[in-house]
């Protein structure tokens, strides 16, 4: 199974990297970008063949290591 995890800062959490990216885009002439929120994207190749169990495993990974659940949200996509 393949797992794709998108991790982003929760709404209301300051994103200085996103702000810097927005400023750089503006300096390069890309106007009209009101906000940038940066995040992380992870792909995991799992040996697990059961989709529900794969999701449980990745949920545990996110809760314990991959995401800081105090300030970050995450979404998981499981594919074969």
Secondary structure, 3 states (H helix, E strand, C coil): CEEEEEEEECCCCCCHHHHHHHHHHHHCCCCCCCCCCCEEEEEEECCCCCHHHHHHHHHHHHHHHHCCCCCEEEEEEEEC
